[in-house]
Amino acid sequence: MHINITKSETGNNKGSCGQLVTYLEKENRTAEKLGQGDQLEHWFNHVRDNIQPYEVRSGIDNNIAKLSKDDAKFFLINISPSEKEIRYLKERHGQAGAQEHLKAYANQVMDAYARNFKREGIDSGKDLVYFGKLEQHRYYTYKDLEVRKGKAMKGDVKPGEQMHIQIIVSRKDATNTIKLSPLNNSKGKNAAHSAKVGQFDRVAFKQISEQLFDKLFDYDRIVAETFRYANALKHGDYEQRQEVRCLLQLERASKERLYHGHSKGLIETLLDNNGQYYGQPTVDDGTRKRKRRRRYSQGQSI
């Protein structure tokens, strides 16, 4: 599960959200051109699932009390399940069911988003102004390696399972009085600053959202799929990287024990598939004997 928070897909979140809303209607425009007007994907939130584009623009653009022209007016949250997670949902619920369950999950993610600010009166999605849109496809951009190598054209549909959700959320809460920024770096260390803008731990938010998915859909996530594992390898220090690698080794050893129907000892558990031990290096008996013979011969020659 990949969850990302940005300023805007179109690069500007200090004015109207109209350009972003229009951009996120691209799949509906394609459906209309193909005569598939009955398959349009509507916007949704915790209250409704048939919201029109003009309602999204109005809801976000009119919720900007006391924000200056240089203040962010909204943020974009991208909820992107992996191909494995999408296939899992479709196998359990079918295509239409997977879509509805993913939307329900997105609403729960927004509950977690609200609570993560740790602000009085901001307890769930009902305290926010947000609108979500489910999309079936992703498209190549100039940033993709395939485009730079000439293997794909900008705008081409990417292969594989690409279902995901984009959520536009207002900078202000539902009362239009409290500023909320998920991009601030406050984690409660400065009480005065946190009281003013709230605190938002993005790492905690991503971990909680991942756990919500697993609990809601009874998904058995392996170590290599976790945000903790990916974050440690990318941003962690040496000890954090070693810790998640050890967890990965233990998970593999546990699966091997189940597969072979017997348990291994501690030393075997710490061995990888090549028989390499990740503990402290030791000197074997043969090396010790050679060293003793060398010292003895040196003493005889003196």
C-alpha positions, 0 to 999 in steps of 0.5 A: 500500500502506497500513500502519498500526500502532495500539494497537487497533481497539477503542481499548484494548490494556492488557488482554485482546485478547478484545474485539478478537478478537471484533470481527475475527470479524464477517465470520465471524459474518455468514457463519454467519448466511447459512449459509456456514459453509464459507467462514469465514476462519481466523487465521494466522501463519508456522506455521499457517493454521487458528488458532481465535479462542480460540487467538489470545486465549490466545496474546496474553493469556498472553504478558505476563510482567512487564508492568504493568496500564498497559503495552500488551499488544499492537498492531494492524497494518493491511495495506491494499493499494490497489484497484489492487494488489488488482485486480493480485493477482486478475488474476494469481492469482484471488480465492482465490489473491490471498487466499493470496498476501496472507497470505504477504506479511503473514508477510514483513511480520512478518519485516521488523517483527521485524528493524526493532527491531534487537534481538539474537534478534529476527530474523523472525516466528518470534521474535514472537507474532502472529496475522493475519486477512484481511478482505474488507470495510470498514465506514463509521464515524462518522468518515467524511464520507459518514456525517456528510453522511447519505449512508451509515449507520454499519456499512454496507459500503464499496464497491470492493475492500477486502481487507486484513489485520489483525494482532494482535502481542504486546508481548513476543517469543516467549520472553516476555522481551523488550519490543517496542514499534513506537510508541516513538520511539527510532531508536538515538540513545540507546543505553541506551534502545534497548537496553532497548526496542529501536528502531523506525523506522516510516518505514523499516518502511513503505518496506521493506514496500512494496518487499517487495510490489513484489518479491514480486509483480513490481509496477511501482509509479509514483511517485505510489503510493509511500510516499515520495511520500505521506509527503513531501507530508504531512510533508516540508519544502519541499525534500522535496516539490519532490524528489518532484514532480520525480521525478513530472515525470521519470517522466511525461516518460520515459513520454511519450518511450516513447510517442512513440518519441523522446527529449527534451532536458533542458529539455523533460524539465523542462517539465510538460504546460502548458509550464511550466518549474520551473527558475530564471526567466529574462529573455527577449530582448524584455524586455532590449531594452525595458530598454536602450531605456528606459535610453537614452531616460532618458539622452537626456532628462538 
